[in-house]
Amino acid sequence: MTGKNNKVVIITGSGRGIGRGIAATLAEAGWTIVINDFGNPKPPEETLELVREAGSDGIIIMGDITKPETRENIVLETMNHYQRIDLLVNNAGIGPRVRMDMLETSVESMWEVLNVNLVASFFLTQIVANEMIKLIKSEAVADPKIVNISSMSAYTSSTSRAEYCISKAGVSMSTLLFADRLADEGINVYEIRPGIIKTPLTEIVSDKYDKLIAEGITPIKRWGQPEDIAKAILAIAEGYFPFSTGQAFDVDGGFHIHRL
């Protein structure tokens, strides 16, 4: 069984957090969901339950996207099951295991974060884009899209997690590069820049962000929720920005506004 609208989306890191929110929201709109995560299989299974409760369906493809064989397998299994890919959401991401002064950041931490957040998403996009081009030529799909989840950290200094900021700045450039390259192929590429979002990734610093939000770091004084990001993805997925590509959307409670 596929979703009501027959369109298929691959969402990396969709076992929990923002990825799960995207999966549930797109499932409610009839999309078939390809869930990717690694490690504990229970969170992806819970996401799939939400997808089915929404009246759609999907599959789980477990695997570490930093591994070339995982990236190849995601596309292979998706095509074997559904014979189409209409949307890729590069959502998987990690922060440094330990936040530390950038003067002390280790080479190992830098490479670990860059590999997940930037390198893996770049090469998964490469594989998916080539598959999408074939699908367009065979008229199996029309107007496929790619969305990268970056962060307000793409342009905001946080010297205790330099590797994360650098990785997300790289994602922004990756978005522009793929948007430029794929425009003639009929594939639009977008970037979502979340702000302070309530996810497992931010749990360890929730007290810090509670205080900053209360003090007005964002004009909209609340935490963002995964559903806030998911609604932006849905608008892109449903084709409401056909004359935009390489565009970054700030979903951050107004954090990006320079204020006096």
HUWO-V471102 format. One record per residue. RES is the residue in three letters. SS is DSSP state (H for helix, E for strand, L for the rest). Layout:
res/ss
RES/SS
RES/SS
//
This chain:
res/ss
MET/L
THR/L
GLY/L
LYS/L
ASN/L
ASN/L
LYS/L
VAL/E
VAL/E
ILE/E
ILE/E
THR/E
GLY/L
SER/L
GLY/L
ARG/L
GLY/H
ILE/H
GLY/H
ARG/H
GLY/H
ILE/H
ALA/H
ALA/H
THR/H
LEU/H
ALA/H
GLU/H
ALA/L
GLY/L
TRP/L
THR/E
ILE/E
VAL/E
ILE/E
ASN/E
ASP/E
PHE/L
GLY/L
ASN/L
PRO/H
LYS/H
PRO/H
PRO/H
GLU/H
GLU/H
THR/H
LEU/H
GLU/H
LEU/H
VAL/H
ARG/H
GLU/H
ALA/L
GLY/L
SER/L
ASP/L
GLY/E
ILE/E
ILE/E
ILE/E
MET/E
GLY/L
ASP/L
ILE/L
THR/L
LYS/L
PRO/H
GLU/H
THR/H
ARG/H
GLU/H
ASN/H
ILE/H
VAL/H
LEU/H
GLU/H
THR/H
MET/H
ASN/H
HIS/H
TYR/H
GLN/L
ARG/L
ILE/L
ASP/L
LEU/E
LEU/E
VAL/E
ASN/E
ASN/L
ALA/L
GLY/L
ILE/L
GLY/L
PRO/L
ARG/L
VAL/L
ARG/L
MET/L
ASP/L
MET/L
LEU/L
GLU/L
THR/L
SER/L
VAL/H
GLU/H
SER/H
MET/H
TRP/H
GLU/H
VAL/H
LEU/H
ASN/H
VAL/H
ASN/H
LEU/H
VAL/H
ALA/H
SER/H
PHE/H
PHE/H
LEU/H
THR/H
GLN/H
ILE/H
VAL/H
ALA/H
ASN/H
GLU/H
MET/H
ILE/H
LYS/H
LEU/H
ILE/H
LYS/H
SER/L
GLU/L
ALA/L
VAL/L
ALA/L
ASP/L
PRO/L
LYS/E
ILE/E
VAL/E
ASN/E
ILE/E
SER/L
SER/L
MET/H
SER/H
ALA/H
TYR/L
THR/L
SER/L
SER/L
THR/L
SER/L
ARG/L
ALA/H
GLU/H
TYR/H
CYS/H
ILE/H
SER/H
LYS/H
ALA/H
GLY/H
VAL/H
SER/H
MET/H
SER/H
THR/H
LEU/H
LEU/H
PHE/H
ALA/H
ASP/H
ARG/H
LEU/H
ALA/H
ASP/H
GLU/H
GLY/L
ILE/L
ASN/E
VAL/E
TYR/E
GLU/E
ILE/E
ARG/E
PRO/E
GLY/L
ILE/L
ILE/E
LYS/L
THR/L
PRO/L
LEU/L
THR/L
GLU/H
ILE/H
VAL/H
SER/H
ASP/H
LYS/H
TYR/H
ASP/H
LYS/H
LEU/H
ILE/H
ALA/H
GLU/L
GLY/L
ILE/L
THR/L
PRO/L
ILE/L
LYS/L
ARG/L
TRP/L
GLY/E
GLN/L
PRO/H
GLU/H
ASP/H
ILE/H
ALA/H
LYS/H
ALA/H
ILE/H
LEU/H
ALA/H
ILE/H
ALA/H
GLU/L
GLY/L
TYR/L
PHE/L
PRO/L
PHE/L
SER/L
THR/L
GLY/L
GLN/E
ALA/E
PHE/E
ASP/E
VAL/E
ASP/L
GLY/L
GLY/L
PHE/L
HIS/L
ILE/L
HIS/L
ARG/L
LEU/L
//
